[in-house]
Amino acid sequence: MLWIVLCVDKANTAEIRDKHLQPHRDYLQSQKGILVLAGATQSDDGTKAIGSLFVVNVDSREKAKAFSDGDPFTQNGVFSSITITRLRKGQWNPGAAEGA
């Protein structure tokens, strides 16, 4: 089953985010077997990250939370909130994201 993990950054955590970016990327690489989609959410003008969004394919909310808990961004206090929501796959068009 699919789960959305939506994370919102705390204010003034850009330096913490930058410091832990490579470990975060390494962690995501290690989770390729369950990670469907990942990306930073951004301000409307695209100049700064304001959070993260993940879609993971795991069989329980607990496993989605464990994925989130393992992220170096979570472990180092980047996020003010993390919301986990089950997702039913509907339309799927990854080609629409090309060039984004």
FENTATA-V230605 format. One record per backbone hydrogen bond with DSSP energy under -1.0 kcal/mol. CO is the residue of the C=O (numbers start at 1). NH is the residue of the N-H. If there is no record, write none. Layout:
BEGIN
co=CO nh=NH
co=CO nh=NH
END
This chain:
BEGIN
co=1 nh=58
co=2 nh=87
co=3 nh=56
co=4 nh=85
co=5 nh=54
co=6 nh=83
co=7 nh=52
co=8 nh=80
co=8 nh=81
co=13 nh=17
co=14 nh=18
co=15 nh=19
co=16 nh=20
co=18 nh=21
co=20 nh=24
co=21 nh=25
co=22 nh=26
co=23 nh=27
co=24 nh=28
co=25 nh=29
co=26 nh=30
co=28 nh=31
co=29 nh=32
co=31 nh=34
co=31 nh=35
co=34 nh=57
co=37 nh=55
co=39 nh=53
co=41 nh=50
co=41 nh=51
co=43 nh=46
co=48 nh=43
co=50 nh=9
co=51 nh=41
co=52 nh=7
co=53 nh=39
co=54 nh=5
co=55 nh=36
co=55 nh=37
co=56 nh=3
co=60 nh=64
co=61 nh=65
co=62 nh=66
co=63 nh=67
co=64 nh=68
co=65 nh=69
co=66 nh=70
co=68 nh=71
co=71 nh=75
co=72 nh=76
co=73 nh=78
co=74 nh=77
co=78 nh=10
co=81 nh=8
co=83 nh=6
co=85 nh=4
co=93 nh=96
co=94 nh=97
co=95 nh=98
co=97 nh=100
END
